[in-house]
């Protein structure tokens, strides 16, 4: 029987997110499915599964994006398919805040604000604290409450947050979100060899 691949799902897929996720994956010795980039997502769940299974190392970081589509868009359909696939073990999800006309909410276990502080409160796309505890608004989060995953970490817009998460600064917010997921899932990234990311 094929071993289940250990995956982190990320609800953002624009060019900023791609650059950040590629760099973070390289730093932790994992893999980024760069072809999962898209605003909105262009690959189907089936296509993403094939790429994940071809990745050399775990954890595999995969991006999904609905580009503001209300309800279940292409990104969420692919995310649900991947999350529920028998070959996949989801270590956690990074839920990315966004500003849409009709904001969709999801529950999160913890958020990280623009200063890199863990908080029970939600954050907006700039990484500023919101007023509600354990919730975040985004455009690719509609289905997250229906998934059974160990941890969901909410953050602001990847690679942005007024440059606080810039790739030139090492994307500290996104990197911390990945580290929180790895720690809470009990996954050890130290034992993974560091290679180049997949393309």
N, C-alpha and C positions, 0 to 999 in steps of 0.2 A: 504493500500500500504506500502511495506517495505521501511524504510528510507534508503536513499543513504549513503553508508559508505564513510567516509572521509579518503582518502588514499594519501600517499606520495610514489612516484615511484623512485627507485634508480637503476642506470645502472651499477651495480657491484654485484657480487655474490660469490666471493671467500671466503675462511675461514676468512681472515682478515676483510672483509666487514661484514660477519655474526656476528663476535664478537662485532664489533663497533656498528652496527645497533641494535643489541639486547640491548646493554648497553644504547644507546641514547634513544631508545623506552622506556626503563624502567625509565630513568630519567625524561622524559616528561609526563609520565603517559599513554603512548600509548601502542601499540602492535607491535611486529615484527613477521612477518611470517617467522620463522626460516627455514621452509621446502622449502622456495623459494630460498634458497642457491643453488648454482650450477655453475660450470665453465666448460661448458656452462649450462644454465638453463635446468633442467630436467622436470619440471612441465609444463603442458599446461596452457593456459589462463583459460580454464574451471576449471581446478583443483585449480588454484590460487583463482579464484572467490569463490569457495566453502570454502576455508580456510579463506578468508577475511570476509565472511559473518558469520563465526563462531567465529571470534575474539571478545573478551569481550568489548574492548574499542576502541575509535578513539583517535588520528589518527592511522591508520594502515600503517606500513612501510613495503614495499615489494621490494625484490631484483630481478633484471633481468640481465642476462649476456650472451653475444654471444661468449666469449672466442676467440676473434680475427677474427671471421667469417666475411667475406666481404659481404655486402648486408644484407638482412633481415634474420637473423639467428633465432634460437629457442627462444632466449631471447626477441628479438624484436617482434616476432609474439605474444608471450604471453603478452608483454607489451601493444601492440596495442589493443589486445582483452580486457584486463583489463581496459585500459584507456577509451575505447568506450562503456563499458558495462553500461546498464541503472541503475544498482544498485550501481554504483561507482561515487563518486565526487572526482576528482583529485585536491588536494590542490596545488600540485606542483611536479616538478621532479628535482632530483639531478642528473645532467649529469656528469659522472666521466671520466676524461681524461685518455687516454691510448696511448701506442706507438704501432701501428700496421704497417704492411708493406705498406698497402694502406689505409692511414688515411681517415676516414669519418668525416665530419664536421656537426655540428648543431648550430643553433643560440641559444644564451642564453641571459637571461635578465641581469644577473650579475654573476660575479665569485668571489671566495674567494681564495686568494693566501695562500702560506704556512705559512705566518705570521698572518693569520686571518684577513687580510684587504680586504674589499669589493672593487672590481675594475671593470670597464667596459671592461677591456682587458681579453682575454682568458688566461687560464693557461695550463701548461703541466702536465704530470702525477706526477711530483715532486712538483707541486704547484707553479712553477716559472711562471712569466708573459710571455705571448706570445706577438706578435706584432699586431695581428688583434683585433679589438674591436668587442665584442658581438659574438664570435665564439669559439667553443671548439672542439677538435678532440678526438674521442673515438671509441670503437668497438661495442657499443650497442646504438648508437645515430642516426642511419640511418633514423629512422621513426619519430623522435621527432618533426621535422618541420611540419609534417602533423597533429599533435595533437593540439587541442585547450585547453590549460591549463593556469591557472593564472600566473605561474612563473616557469622559469627554471633556476636553480642555478648551475653553473659549478664549480667543484673542482678537485683537483688532486686525486691520487689513495687513496681510503679510507683505513684508518688504517696505512698508510705508510707515504709518503712525507718526507723521511729521518727522520722518527720517530716523525715528528711534529704532526701527527694525530694518534699516537699510542694509543691503548685502555688503556694502563697503564698511559697515561697522560690525560685520559678522552676524547680522540678523539675530541679535541676542534674545528677542522675545520668542520667535519661532523655535529657536534652538532650545530654549528653556522648556517650551511646551512639549517638544519631542522628548526631552530628558525626563520630564514629569511622567509622561506615558510609559517610558521604558522602566523607570523606577517602580511605578505603581503596578506594572504588569509582571515585575520580577525578571524582566529580560536583561541579560548582561551583554552590553555592547562591547565590552573589553575583549571578549574572546573572538570577536569578528575581525578578520584581516581588512585593512584599509586599502581599497582599490578605487579606480575611477568610477563615476556613476554611469549607469546605462543610458543609452540615448534612444 
